[in-house]
């Protein structure tokens, strides 16, 4: 093959290299939408909030929050996931947040933007109790 023909292939090879690199870029860092969210700055359900700094999980199973008490940094979103067949809520003792009743397999997320201790309970099952401790 003549040198002229080989040089004609060079732009095609560069294009293919760029195309393959762009297509294989890691898309795992894209943000995923979260389920229903509340923020302690304005605890209205469905409000628009800024993305949380971090996220942690609390499971509701056998009529208990697990873990029952958690410590998180200010700005953390806590996702509560119900694994019971019956509906539950996450309701602050002081009324600063209150989720709607949510069913088996559903989640509610609350972002904690204020430092302090936030005890909560389930409205239909008031013996179910938990606490979120928010630190700087």
C-alpha positions in Angstrom: 0.0 0.0 0.0 1.3 3.4 -0.9 2.1 6.0 1.8 -0.7 8.2 0.4 -3.3 5.5 1.0 -2.0 4.9 4.5 -2.3 8.6 5.4 -5.9 8.6 4.1 -6.8 6.1 6.8 -5.3 8.1 9.6 -8.4 10.5 10.1 -10.7 7.5 10.1 -8.7 5.7 12.8 -8.6 8.9 14.9 -12.4 9.3 14.6 -12.9 5.6 15.6 -10.6 6.0 18.6 -12.5 9.1 19.8 -15.9 7.5 19.2 -15.1 4.3 21.1 -13.6 6.3 24.0 -16.7 8.6 24.3 -19.1 5.6 24.1 -17.4 3.7 26.9 -17.4 6.6 29.3 -18.5 5.5 32.8 -22.1 6.6 33.3 -22.3 5.2 36.9 -21.8 8.7 38.4 -25.1 10.1 37.1 -27.5 11.1 39.8 -30.5 9.0 40.3 -33.9 10.5 41.1 -34.9 10.0 44.7 -38.3 9.1 45.9 -40.5 11.5 47.9 -38.3 14.0 49.7 -38.6 16.4 52.5 -36.2 18.9 54.0 -36.2 20.2 57.5 -35.7 23.8 56.3 -39.3 23.6 54.9 -40.8 20.1 55.6 -43.5 20.2 53.0 -43.9 17.0 51.1 -42.9 17.2 47.4 -41.0 20.5 47.7 -37.9 21.2 45.5 -34.7 20.9 47.5 -31.0 21.0 46.7 -29.2 17.6 46.4 -28.2 16.2 49.7 -24.5 15.9 50.7 -24.9 12.2 51.5 -27.5 9.5 51.9 -28.1 6.8 54.5 -30.8 4.2 54.9 -33.3 3.2 57.6 -35.3 0.0 57.1 -38.8 -0.5 58.5 -39.4 -4.1 59.2 -41.3 -6.1 61.9 -42.8 -2.9 63.1 -39.4 -1.3 64.0 -37.0 1.2 62.5 -33.6 -0.3 61.9 -31.3 1.2 63.1 -33.5 2.9 65.7 -31.0 5.7 66.2 -28.6 7.1 63.6 -26.1 10.0 63.5 -25.6 11.8 60.3 -23.9 15.0 59.1 -25.9 18.1 58.3 -27.2 18.0 54.7 -27.6 14.2 54.7 -30.7 12.6 53.2 -32.2 9.6 55.1 -34.1 7.2 53.1 -36.7 5.2 55.0 -37.8 2.0 53.2 -40.8 0.0 54.4 -40.4 -3.8 54.2 -43.6 -4.5 56.2 -46.9 -5.5 54.6 -48.6 -2.7 56.5 -48.3 1.1 55.9 -46.0 3.3 58.1 -45.1 6.9 58.4 -42.0 8.8 59.7 -43.4 11.6 61.9 -41.2 14.0 63.9 -42.2 14.3 67.6 -42.1 18.1 67.1 -44.0 18.1 63.8 -41.0 19.3 61.8 -41.5 16.5 59.2 -44.2 14.0 58.5 -44.3 11.5 55.6 -47.5 10.2 54.1 -48.4 6.6 54.8 -46.2 4.4 52.6 -46.5 0.7 51.8 -44.4 -2.4 51.5 -41.4 -1.7 49.2 -41.9 2.1 49.1 -39.5 4.7 50.4 -39.6 8.2 51.7 -36.6 10.4 52.0 -36.0 13.3 54.4 -33.0 15.6 54.1 -31.7 16.9 57.5 -30.3 20.5 57.2 -30.4 21.5 60.8 -28.1 20.3 63.6 -29.9 18.6 66.5 -31.8 15.5 67.7 -35.0 14.6 65.8 -37.0 11.8 67.5 -39.8 10.4 65.3 -42.5 7.8 65.4 -45.1 6.0 63.2 -48.5 7.7 63.3 -50.6 4.4 63.1 -48.1 2.5 65.4 -47.0 5.1 68.0 -44.9 2.5 69.8 -42.5 2.5 66.8 -39.8 5.1 67.6 -36.5 6.2 66.2 -34.1 9.2 66.3 -31.9 11.0 63.8 -29.0 12.9 65.4 -27.6 15.6 63.1 -24.0 16.9 63.6 -21.9 19.4 61.8 
